[in-house]
Amino acid sequence: RGATWVKNRLELLLKRYPKDLVTTYWLGVTHWEYLKNKNAAKKLFAKILKTKNKVKTLPRWLMPWTHLRMGNILWSEGKEREACKQMKRAMLYKEDGSGFFQWAKQNYNLLKKQRKEKVTG
């Protein structure tokens, strides 16, 4: 059915359950990965990061993956320093088997190398 169909269904869920951060996350992923709407994705991921300390029952994977997604958006905007911070924040979480830690470490190392090359290049 496609990404637009998924987006519409997730938006309906968020209207009914506006505090559902898992739905917010997947809507952000849909915007970023499939609809190429960076601004909408960034806004949704920022909402999750802003509320993390106020919600006690988040799935363990949600925050590290949100930091990774936000880091990738910032990286795509050329904001390497901010992207590195997001990757480092993701790596503060204990690995849960979802693969976020390895992805964060790999991206962090790539970002550091890219920033170093800009300075010395």
Salt bridges, closest charged atoms under 4 A:
GLU11 OE1 - LYS7 NZ 3.32
GLU33 OE2 - ARG69 NH1 2.79
GLU77 OE1 - LYS42 NZ 2.84
GLU77 OE1 - LYS79 NZ 3.36
GLU80 OE2 - LYS118 NZ 2.71
